[in-house]
Every structure is written in structure tokens, then in C-alpha cells.
């Protein structure tokens, strides 16, 4: 039997990456559907699809670049925090060793 609780089955997955791709795929599907069902010539429709594709690529690139920058900042902050903690632990260990050896 599956170990998931009823609450786990009801609560939606709130993974932001999955949500982003869900919105992206849903938006693309909706845009393509609207364009294909629009009452205009095939040439105009293809031109509109091309323009929307370029817009979508530009927006996606900007979002990815922003997210990468956020991740870089977070990693740098974590690295600096880790380095400080290591220095503190090293100093504590040296102090403790001095205390034990000095006694």
C-alpha cells in the first residue's frame, strides 16, 4: 500500500519549477489553440505564431536569467555563511584544545 496520507493526496505539489513549466506549457497550448482557430489566413497565422514564439523565447530567457542570478546570489551567501561557520568551529576547537592541554 502507498504510504501517502490523505492530506498528501489532496494537497497539490507546490514545486515552483513544476508550476513554472505547467504555466509555460499551458500558455503555449492556449496560444497555439487561439492562433489556429483564429479566422485569418494561414500566412497571417504563421506570422503571428512566429512573433509569439519570439516573444515567448524572450520572456523565458529573461525569467531563466533572473532565476539563475537569484540562485548565484543564494549560493554565494551560503558559501560565505559556511566559511564563517567553519572559521568559528575551528577557533572553538583550538580554544578547547588549548584549554584541555593547558590544564
Residue pairs with C-beta under 8 A, 6 or more apart in sequence:
20 63
24 60
27 56
28 56
31 52
31 56
32 49
35 45
35 48
35 49
35 52
36 45
38 45
38 48
40 48
